[in-house]
């Protein structure tokens, strides 16, 4: 085959030119070095091609490697002339020095594999070298350093089954070093960030962000450019407020401190993962906004490890929702964000009404089920950035985002009340499930979250002891609640210092005029002699759970005093004591009464427990159960204030009472009010038919006494006979009464 010299030259020049253009395009900073190298290569190739053509013309029938070697030996570039069967391989001096070859006796095949960077002389490897216009090979040279050469291979001669190839090298070692030096800082940074799994976000205008390659990988971004709207959309809705706060503060924060927040961000796998976002604004010249830089570190594993600790510290065991600690932490963070972002939130405090009845009536297991159900209900109303928490036994709290709707807290509380009431089915069908609520607004209603939260509790307490109430905080409540709080503290001290005392009001048998009993009434006598009436401190005691101590004192002191009077020789009388709903619905009420009777030695028939109509009928089934337990002890039962509550005479057939007290509102004008007289007369007749005794309260004159006696009323109580008085005074009354009745 005849070799066309111009064609060979064109091929070689084309290859070299393509190589140079490629490298200068990729690395413009080293264009000068590349061009100089290119010119040298052209000169060398031209000479080599000329020599090859001359050899071909002179020796058409053979390959004389010696002649070729003599011409190319001293060229300052890498050169290999080789046949495809490797029967003849020539490497010029420059190439031999790189490989460390001494003399002409060397392993051709091993050295050519090393030079071309291949692991075998298989046909496919050889073909890649021939076909590739720039075959890049790396090998360790004689100085034990790495050399990189781009080989360009051309067919010089083909004869039958033997082909002669010329491979010229373009040494890239220095260029590679220059490239490495230029890129090392950025490569090292990216590599370090990748190893540490740290993503970077930077912005000059707080709107558009540049994401590092690691950030792109972690979050599965389509490019390194992302605007704040798209970035914010990846953040969990409950964490966006924190992010907004960080961006907002960056524009005004000149502290130059690194800050950190925890965010849940949707990642490349489509799931939310926890990231610790460390950010810092960096001021720069030009009057521009500060450069905002942040680092994202995947903290999901740490969050999983902290989950157990968090559950112990921040999760309620019974309901598995947040506890008071979590509420306080989240609440304060939200309060600070409200201040910064000029937004607002509601805090609603809820209390399950008469929850002690549920525990005492149905046991703690069922009580816990009610708590869990209530927690599930309030969680349905949590809004973005909000929280539901159990803060104490039967108290819960909600943090809700304010969207400008002032009716939101009351409407939410009503919806919770309605849904909660629907749970009164099955085992709980006999009780009335209800809850009360108080609410306040932050940051308007306080200087901290705890203060706003306290004001919501003020609003709850302002509803008094009524059920199903909803109250919003008003500033006027503060003084009232503070007064109650101070009174509560004083009352606690008074109980410990034995400042409580029983006063006794006599009850008279209308047929004989004799004292048949007394009603024990609690009084608080301060060290300075001031007497505090029960209507001033008992409601405070009920709301603070001090009522239990007070009731225990009344029960034990009443039994003790009555037994003492018997020992002193006074006539045996009935001691009447009052129980609140808190006391009456206790599961161990019977045990406490039995213990008091046993300790004092008082016969049960001389003790009477008074219950209000409203109290007795609020949970009729449980009330009857409690009454029957007391009746089993032999204790008498009286219904107080009859006619002011449910006013259903049919309940007289159900309740195991022994005495019915007619409310003073029917007695006060009984002389002139025929309707009041007819009501009283009818109730007395019905009670007698049920073998229930009756007593009228509020008798203030003989005319009222006479009318009631004639109507069949058994006993009377009121100022006509005597006001409540301490033990020593009523003992004088006993003695005077005995004298008067003995003379009749």
C-alpha positions in Angstrom: 0.0 0.0 0.0 1.4 3.4 -0.9 1.5 6.0 1.9 0.4 9.5 0.9 2.8 11.8 2.8 0.6 14.9 2.7 -2.3 12.9 4.0 -0.2 11.6 6.9 0.9 15.2 7.7 -2.6 16.4 7.6 -3.8 13.7 10.0 -1.0 14.4 12.5 -1.4 18.2 12.3 -5.2 17.8 12.8 -4.8 15.6 15.8 -2.2 17.9 17.4 -4.4 21.0 16.7 -7.5 19.4 18.2 -5.5 18.4 21.3 -4.2 22.0 21.8 -7.5 23.6 21.2 -9.2 21.3 23.7 -6.7 22.0 26.4 -6.6 25.8 25.9 -10.4 25.8 25.9 -10.6 23.9 29.2 -7.7 25.6 30.8 -7.4 29.2 29.4 -5.1 30.2 32.3 -2.3 28.0 30.8 -2.9 28.8 27.2 0.5 30.3 26.7 2.3 27.2 27.9 0.1 25.0 25.7 0.7 27.0 22.5 4.5 26.9 23.0 4.3 23.2 23.4 2.1 22.9 20.4 4.5 24.8 18.1 7.4 22.5 19.3 5.3 19.5 18.6 4.5 20.6 15.0 8.2 21.1 14.2 9.0 17.7 15.7 6.2 15.9 13.8 7.1 17.6 10.5 10.6 16.3 10.9 9.5 12.8 11.9 7.1 12.6 9.0 9.8 13.7 6.6 12.1 11.1 7.9 9.4 8.4 7.7 8.7 9.3 4.1 12.4 9.1 3.2 12.7 5.8 4.9 9.7 4.5 3.1 11.1 5.6 -0.3 14.5 4.1 0.4 13.4 0.9 2.0 10.0 -0.1 0.6 10.4 -3.7 1.4 11.6 -3.6 5.0 11.3 -1.8 8.4 14.7 -0.4 9.4 14.3 0.6 13.1 17.9 1.6 13.4 17.7 4.3 10.7 14.5 5.7 12.3 16.1 5.6 15.8 19.2 7.5 14.6 17.0 10.5 13.4 14.6 10.7 16.4 16.9 9.7 19.2 17.7 13.2 20.4 14.2 14.7 19.9 13.0 16.4 23.2 9.6 14.7 23.2 8.2 11.3 24.0 8.2 8.9 21.0 7.5 5.3 20.4 7.7 3.5 17.1 6.1 0.1 17.2 4.7 -2.8 15.2 1.4 -4.3 16.1 3.0 -7.6 16.8 5.6 -5.9 19.0 8.4 -7.6 17.0 10.0 -4.1 16.7 9.6 -1.5 19.4 11.7 1.7 19.4 11.6 4.3 22.2 13.7 7.4 21.9 16.1 8.6 24.5 13.6 11.0 26.2 11.1 8.2 26.6 13.7 5.7 27.9 14.9 8.2 30.5 11.4 8.6 31.8 11.0 4.8 32.1 14.5 4.3 33.5 15.5 2.0 30.7 19.3 1.3 30.4 20.6 0.1 27.0 18.6 -1.6 24.4 18.0 -4.9 26.2 14.6 -4.5 27.9 11.2 -6.1 28.0 9.4 -4.4 25.2 5.9 -5.6 26.0 6.1 -4.7 29.8 7.5 -1.2 29.1 5.0 -0.4 26.3 2.1 -1.5 28.6 3.5 0.8 31.3 4.0 3.7 28.8 0.5 3.4 27.4 -1.1 2.8 30.9 -2.7 -0.5 30.0 -2.7 -3.8 31.8 -2.5 -6.1 28.8 -1.7 -6.1 25.1 -5.1 -7.6 24.2 -6.4 -6.5 20.8 -9.1 -4.3 22.3 -6.6 -2.3 24.4 -4.3 -1.8 21.4 -7.3 -0.7 19.3 -8.3 1.9 21.9 -4.8 3.4 21.6 -5.0 3.5 17.8 -8.5 4.9 17.6 -8.2 7.5 20.4 -6.7 10.7 19.1 -5.6 11.6 22.6 -5.0 8.5 24.8 -4.1 9.7 28.3 -1.7 7.5 30.3 -0.3 7.9 33.8 2.7 5.9 35.1 5.4 6.2 37.7 8.7 7.4 36.1 12.3 6.6 37.0 12.2 9.3 39.8 9.1 7.7 41.4 6.9 10.6 40.5 3.8 10.4 38.4 4.0 11.3 34.7 1.0 12.0 32.6 1.2 11.8 28.8 -1.4 12.2 26.1 -0.5 9.9 23.2 -1.4 10.5 19.6 -0.9 7.4 17.4 -0.7 7.4 13.6 -0.4 4.5 11.1 2.9 4.9 9.3 3.0 1.8 7.2 1.0 -1.3 6.6 2.4 -4.4 4.9 0.5 -7.7 4.8 -0.2 -8.6 8.4 2.2 -6.2 9.9 1.5 -2.5 10.7 3.9 0.2 11.8 2.7 2.9 14.2 4.1 6.1 15.4 3.0 7.4 18.9 4.1 10.9 19.9 3.5 12.1 23.4 2.2 15.4 24.8 3.5 15.6 28.3 0.7 16.8 30.6 2.5 16.5 33.9 3.2 20.1 34.4 -0.2 21.1 33.1 -1.8 18.7 35.5 0.2 20.1 38.4 -0.9 23.7 37.5 -4.5 22.6 37.2 -4.3 20.9 40.6 -2.8 24.0 42.2 -5.5 26.2 40.7 -8.3 23.9 41.7 -7.0 22.4 44.9 -8.5 25.0 47.3 -12.0 24.6 45.9 -11.6 20.8 45.4 -10.3 20.4 49.0 -13.2 22.5 50.3 -15.8 20.6 48.4 -14.2 17.3 49.3 -14.0 18.2 53.0 -17.7 19.3 53.0 -18.6 16.1 51.3 -16.7 14.0 53.9 -18.2 16.0 56.8 -21.6 16.0 55.1 -21.9 19.7 55.5 -24.0 21.7 53.1 -23.5 25.5 52.5 -26.1 28.1 51.6 -25.0 31.7 50.8 -27.0 34.8 49.7 -26.2 38.4 48.9 -29.8 39.6 48.9 -31.7 37.3 51.3 -33.8 36.2 48.4 -31.6 34.0 46.1 -29.2 31.4 47.5 -26.3 29.5 46.1 -26.1 26.0 47.4 -22.9 24.0 47.6 -22.7 20.6 45.8 -23.2 18.8 49.1 -26.4 20.9 49.8 -27.6 20.0 46.3 -26.9 16.3 47.0 -28.5 16.3 50.5 -31.7 18.1 49.5 -32.0 16.7 46.0 -32.0 20.1 44.4 -32.0 20.5 40.6 -29.3 23.1 40.6 -27.1 25.1 42.9 -29.4 28.2 42.6 -32.5 28.3 44.8 -34.7 31.2 45.9 -36.0 31.7 49.4 -39.6 30.8 48.5 -38.5 27.4 47.2 -36.1 26.8 50.0 -38.8 27.7 52.6 -41.2 25.2 50.9 -38.9 22.4 51.7 -38.9 23.3 55.4 -41.5 21.6 57.7 -44.5 23.8 58.3 -43.9 23.7 62.1 -40.3 24.9 61.6 -40.9 27.7 59.1 -41.4 30.3 61.8 -37.9 29.7 63.2 -36.5 30.0 59.7 -38.4 33.3 59.1 -37.1 34.6 62.4 -33.5 33.8 61.5 -33.8 35.6 58.1 -35.5 38.5 59.8 -32.9 38.8 62.5 -30.0 38.6 60.0 -30.9 41.9 58.5 -30.6 43.7 61.8 -28.2 41.6 63.8 -24.7 43.1 64.0 -23.4 40.8 66.8 -21.4 38.8 64.2 -22.2 35.7 66.2 -22.9 32.2 64.8 -26.4 31.1 65.7 -28.1 27.8 65.3 -31.7 26.5 64.8 -33.0 23.0 64.3 -35.2 22.4 61.2 -36.9 19.6 59.5 -36.2 19.8 55.7 -37.5 17.6 52.9 -34.5 15.8 51.5 -33.4 13.9 48.4 -35.3 10.8 49.5 -38.6 12.8 49.8 -38.7 12.5 53.6 -38.1 15.1 56.3 -34.8 14.9 58.0 -33.5 17.0 60.9 -30.8 19.5 60.1 -28.9 21.8 62.4 -28.8 25.1 60.5 -25.9 27.3 61.7 -26.0 30.8 60.2 -24.3 34.1 60.4 -24.7 37.5 58.7 -21.4 38.8 57.3 -21.3 42.6 56.6 -19.4 43.8 53.5 -18.8 47.2 51.9 -20.9 48.8 49.2 -24.0 49.5 51.3 -25.5 46.2 50.3 -27.5 43.8 52.5 -25.2 41.6 54.6 -24.1 38.3 53.0 -26.1 35.6 54.7 -24.2 32.3 55.1 -25.5 29.1 56.6 -24.3 25.6 57.1 -26.6 22.6 57.0 -25.6 19.5 59.1 -27.8 16.4 59.1 -28.7 15.9 62.7 -31.3 13.2 62.3 -29.3 10.6 64.1 -28.7 12.9 67.0 -32.4 13.6 67.2 -33.2 9.9 67.3 -30.7 9.5 70.1 -32.2 12.4 71.9 -35.7 11.1 71.5 -35.6 8.9 74.6 -34.2 11.7 76.7 -36.8 14.1 75.2 -39.6 11.7 76.0 -38.5 11.6 79.6 -38.1 15.4 79.8 -40.8 16.7 77.5 -43.4 14.0 76.8 -46.3 13.2 79.1 -46.4 9.5 80.0 -50.1 9.0 80.0 -51.3 11.0 77.0 -48.0 10.9 75.0 -48.3 14.6 74.1 -46.0 17.4 75.2 -45.8 18.1 78.9 -45.4 21.4 80.9 -41.6 21.5 80.3 -42.1 21.3 76.5 -44.9 23.9 76.6 -42.7 26.3 78.5 -39.7 25.9 76.1 -41.8 26.1 72.9 -43.9 28.9 74.3 -41.0 31.1 75.1 -39.5 30.6 71.6 -42.8 31.4 70.0 -43.2 34.5 72.2 -39.8 35.8 71.1 -40.7 35.1 67.4 -43.9 37.0 67.9 -42.0 40.0 69.0 -39.6 39.8 66.1 -42.0 38.9 63.3 -44.9 41.1 64.6 -47.3 38.1 64.7 -49.4 36.7 67.6 -50.6 33.4 69.1 -53.3 32.4 71.5 -52.7 30.3 74.6 -55.7 28.3 75.8 -55.7 26.5 79.1 -58.4 23.8 79.5 -59.5 21.9 82.6 -61.7 18.8 82.7 -64.6 19.5 85.0 -65.0 17.2 88.1 -62.3 14.9 86.9 -61.9 13.5 90.4 -65.3 12.0 90.1 -64.2 10.0 87.0 -61.2 8.7 88.8 -63.1 7.9 92.0 -66.1 6.4 90.2 -64.5 4.4 87.4 -60.9 4.0 88.6 -57.6 5.4 87.4 -57.4 3.2 84.3 -60.6 4.6 82.9 -59.5 8.1 84.1 -56.4 7.8 82.1 -58.4 6.7 79.0 -60.4 9.9 79.4 -57.2 11.9 79.5 -55.9 10.2 76.4 -59.1 10.8 74.5 -59.1 14.4 75.6 -55.5 14.8 74.4 -56.4 13.3 71.0 -59.3 15.8 70.7 -57.2 18.9 71.4 -54.4 17.8 69.1 -56.8 18.0 66.2 -57.0 21.8 66.7 -53.2 22.4 66.7 -52.3 24.9 63.9 -49.0 25.6 62.2 -46.3 26.4 64.7 -48.7 25.5 67.6 -48.6 22.9 70.3 -50.9 20.8 72.5 -49.7 19.8 76.0 -50.8 18.3 79.3 -49.7 20.6 82.0 -51.0 18.8 85.1 -53.5 16.2 86.2 -56.6 17.2 84.3 -55.2 20.5 82.9 -54.2 20.9 79.2 -53.0 23.8 77.1 -53.1 24.8 73.4 -50.9 27.2 71.5 -52.7 28.5 68.3 -51.5 30.8 65.6 -53.6 34.0 65.4 -54.9 34.9 62.0 -56.8 38.0 63.0 -59.8 36.1 64.3 -60.6 37.2 67.8 -63.3 34.5 68.1 -60.8 31.7 67.3 -60.0 30.7 71.0 -63.6 30.7 72.2 -64.8 28.9 69.0 -62.0 26.3 69.4 -62.9 25.8 73.1 -66.5 25.3 72.2 -65.7 22.7 69.5 -63.5 20.8 72.0 -66.3 20.9 74.6 -68.8 19.5 72.0 -66.5 16.7 70.9 -65.5 15.9 74.5 -69.2 15.6 75.6 -69.7 12.9 72.9 -67.4 10.6 74.8 -70.1 10.2 77.5 -71.3 6.8 76.1 -70.9 3.2 77.2 -69.3 3.0 80.6 -69.3 6.8 80.9 -73.0 7.3 79.8 -74.0 8.2 83.4 -71.6 11.2 83.7 -71.5 14.6 82.2 -68.2 15.1 80.4 -67.4 18.8 80.1 -64.4 21.1 80.3 -63.7 24.8 81.0 -61.3 27.1 79.3 -59.4 30.3 79.8 -57.3 32.1 77.1 -54.9 34.9 76.5 -52.9 36.4 73.6 -49.2 36.7 73.2 -47.3 38.9 73.1 -50.0 41.4 74.0 -51.1 39.9 77.4 -47.7 39.7 79.1 -44.0 40.4 79.1 -43.0 36.8 78.7 -44.6 33.5 77.8 -45.0 32.5 81.4 -46.8 35.7 82.2 -49.2 35.2 79.2 -49.7 31.6 80.3 -50.4 32.7 83.8 -53.0 35.1 82.5 -54.7 32.3 80.6 -54.9 30.4 83.9 -56.3 33.6 85.6 -59.1 33.6 82.9 -59.8 29.9 83.6 -60.1 30.5 87.4 -62.3 33.5 86.9 -65.0 31.2 85.7 -65.3 30.1 89.4 -66.6 26.6 90.0 -69.0 26.6 87.2 -68.7 23.9 84.5 -68.2 24.4 80.7 -67.2 28.0 81.1 -65.0 29.9 78.6 -63.3 33.1 79.6 -60.8 35.4 77.9 -58.2 37.3 79.9 -58.9 40.9 80.9 -56.5 43.1 82.8 -59.1 43.7 85.5 -58.9 40.0 86.4 -55.3 40.4 87.5 -55.9 42.1 90.7 -58.8 39.8 91.6 -56.7 36.6 90.9 -53.7 38.1 92.7 -55.9 38.7 95.6 -57.1 35.1 95.5 -53.6 33.9 95.2 -52.5 35.9 98.2 -55.6 34.6 100.1 -54.7 31.1 99.1 -51.2 31.5 100.6 -52.6 32.9 103.8 -55.2 30.2 104.0 -52.5 27.5 103.7 -50.6 29.1 106.6 -53.8 29.4 108.6 -54.6 25.7 108.3 -51.1 24.8 109.5 -51.4 27.4 112.4 -54.8 26.0 113.5 -56.6 29.3 112.8 -59.7 27.5 111.5 -62.5 27.0 114.0 -66.0 25.6 114.0 -69.0 27.7 114.8 -72.3 25.9 115.5 -75.9 27.0 114.7 -78.6 25.3 116.7 -81.5 23.3 115.1 -84.8 23.2 117.0 -87.5 20.6 117.2 -90.6 22.6 116.4 -92.9 20.4 118.4 -90.9 20.6 121.6 -88.6 23.6 121.3 -85.6 21.5 122.3 -82.2 21.5 120.5 -82.1 18.5 118.3 -78.9 19.2 116.6 -76.3 21.8 115.3 -74.8 22.6 112.0 -71.0 22.9 112.0 -69.9 26.0 110.0 -66.2 26.7 109.4 -64.7 30.1 110.3 -61.3 31.5 109.8 -60.2 33.6 112.8 -57.0 35.5 112.1 -54.5 36.2 114.9 -55.8 39.8 115.2 -59.3 38.5 115.9 -60.7 39.2 112.4 -63.3 36.6 111.4 -63.3 35.5 107.7 -66.6 34.0 106.5 -66.6 30.8 104.5 -68.0 32.3 101.4 -64.8 34.4 101.2 -62.3 31.6 101.4 -64.0 28.2 100.7 -64.1 28.9 96.9 -60.4 29.7 97.0 -59.8 26.5 98.9 -61.8 24.5 96.4 -59.9 25.9 93.4 -56.5 25.3 95.2 -57.3 21.8 96.6 -56.9 23.1 100.1 -60.6 22.1 100.6 -59.5 18.5 101.4 -57.6 19.6 104.5 -60.5 21.9 105.6 -63.1 19.2 105.1 -61.0 16.7 107.0 -60.7 19.2 109.9 -64.5 19.8 109.9 -65.3 16.1 110.0 -62.9 15.2 112.7 -63.5 18.3 114.8 -67.3 18.0 114.5 -67.2 14.4 115.7 -64.8 15.2 118.5 -66.8 18.1 119.8 -70.1 16.2 119.7 -68.7 13.3 121.6 -67.2 15.8 124.1 -70.6 17.4 124.7 -72.1 14.0 125.3 -69.4 13.2 127.9 -70.1 16.6 129.5 -73.7 15.6 130.0 -75.4 17.7 127.4 -78.3 16.1 125.5 -77.4 13.9 122.6 -77.8 15.8 119.4 -77.1 15.4 115.7 -73.9 17.1 114.4 -74.4 18.2 110.8 -71.4 18.8 108.5 -71.2 20.0 104.9 -69.3 18.3 102.1 -68.3 19.9 98.9 -68.4 18.0 95.6 -64.6 17.5 95.8 -65.1 15.8 99.2 -68.2 13.9 98.4 -67.0 12.3 95.3 -63.8 10.9 96.7 -63.6 7.2 96.4 -62.5 6.7 100.0 -65.2 8.9 101.6 -66.8 6.1 103.5 -63.4 5.1 105.0 -62.6 8.7 106.1 -66.0 9.0 107.8 -65.6 5.6 109.5 -62.1 6.6 110.7 -63.3 9.8 112.2 -66.2 8.1 114.0 -63.9 5.3 115.3 -61.2 7.8 116.5 -63.7 10.0 118.4 -66.0 7.2 119.6 -69.1 9.0 118.2 -72.1 6.8 117.4 -72.8 7.2 113.6 -76.5 8.1 114.3 -75.3 11.4 115.8 -73.5 12.4 112.6 -75.3 13.9 109.6 -73.8 14.8 106.2 -75.4 17.7 104.3 -75.3 17.8 100.5 -76.6 20.4 98.2 -79.2 19.5 95.6 -77.0 20.5 92.7 -74.1 18.4 94.1 -76.2 15.3 94.7 -77.8 15.4 91.3 -74.7 16.3 89.1 -73.9 12.5 88.9 -77.0 10.8 90.2 -75.8 7.2 90.0 -72.5 7.8 91.7 -74.2 10.1 94.3 -76.6 7.4 95.2 -73.7 4.9 95.5 -71.9 7.2 97.9 -75.0 7.9 99.9 -75.7 4.2 100.4 -72.2 3.6 101.6 -72.7 6.3 104.3 -76.1 5.0 105.2 -74.5 1.6 105.7 -72.4 3.2 108.4 -75.5 4.5 110.1 -74.8 8.2 109.2 -77.8 10.5 108.5 -78.1 12.3 105.2 -79.6 15.7 104.6 -80.3 17.5 101.3 -79.6 21.2 101.7 -81.1 24.1 99.8 -83.9 21.9 98.3 -85.9 23.7 95.6 -83.1 25.9 94.3 -81.5 23.4 91.9 -83.2 20.7 89.8 -86.4 20.9 91.9 -87.5 17.4 90.9 -89.5 15.8 93.7 -89.1 12.5 91.8 -85.5 12.3 93.1 -86.8 11.9 96.6 -87.7 8.3 95.7 -84.1 7.7 94.5 -81.9 9.4 97.0 -81.5 7.7 100.4 -81.8 10.9 102.4 -83.1 11.1 106.0 -83.7 14.9 106.1 -84.9 17.5 103.6 -83.9 21.1 104.2 -86.3 23.7 102.8 -84.4 26.6 101.4 -84.7 30.0 103.1 -86.0 31.6 99.9 -89.3 29.8 100.5 -89.4 30.8 104.2 -88.5 34.5 104.2 -92.0 35.6 103.0 -94.1 32.6 103.8 -96.5 34.7 105.9 -97.6 36.7 102.9 -96.8 34.5 99.8 -99.4 31.8 99.3 -97.5 30.2 96.5 -94.4 29.8 98.7 -96.7 28.3 101.5 -98.3 25.9 99.1 -94.9 24.7 97.8 -93.5 24.2 101.3 -96.7 22.4 102.4 -96.6 20.1 99.4 -92.9 19.2 99.9 -93.5 18.5 103.6 -96.4 16.1 102.8 -94.4 14.3 100.1 -91.4 14.0 102.4 -93.5 12.6 105.2 -95.0 10.0 102.8 -91.4 8.9 102.1 -90.6 9.0 105.8 -88.1 11.8 105.3 -87.9 14.5 108.0 -88.0 18.2 107.1 -86.2 21.3 108.5 -86.8 24.9 107.4 -83.9 27.3 107.2 -84.0 31.0 107.7 -86.7 31.2 110.4 -86.5 34.7 111.8 -89.8 35.3 113.6 -92.4 33.4 115.6 -95.0 33.8 112.9 -92.9 31.9 110.4 -92.2 29.2 113.1 -95.9 28.9 113.8 -96.9 28.5 110.1 -94.2 25.8 109.5 -95.2 23.9 112.7 -98.8 23.8 111.5 -97.7 22.7 108.0 -96.0 19.7 109.6 -92.4 20.8 109.4 -90.3 18.8 111.9 -87.4 21.1 112.7 -86.3 24.8 112.4 -83.1 26.7 112.0 -82.5 30.4 111.8 -81.7 33.7 113.7 -84.9 33.3 115.7 -83.0 30.6 117.7 -79.5 31.7 117.3 -76.7 32.7 115.0 -73.6 30.5 114.4 -71.5 30.6 117.6 -68.3 29.1 119.0 -68.4 26.0 121.2 -68.4 27.8 124.5 -71.2 30.1 123.5 -73.5 27.3 122.2 -72.9 25.4 125.4 -74.5 28.3 127.2 -77.3 28.1 124.7 -77.7 24.4 125.5 -78.0 25.1 129.2 -80.5 28.0 128.6 -82.6 25.8 126.2 -82.7 23.0 128.8 -84.0 25.4 131.4 -86.7 26.8 129.1 -87.9 23.4 127.8 -88.0 21.9 131.3 -90.4 24.6 132.4 -92.8 23.9 129.5 
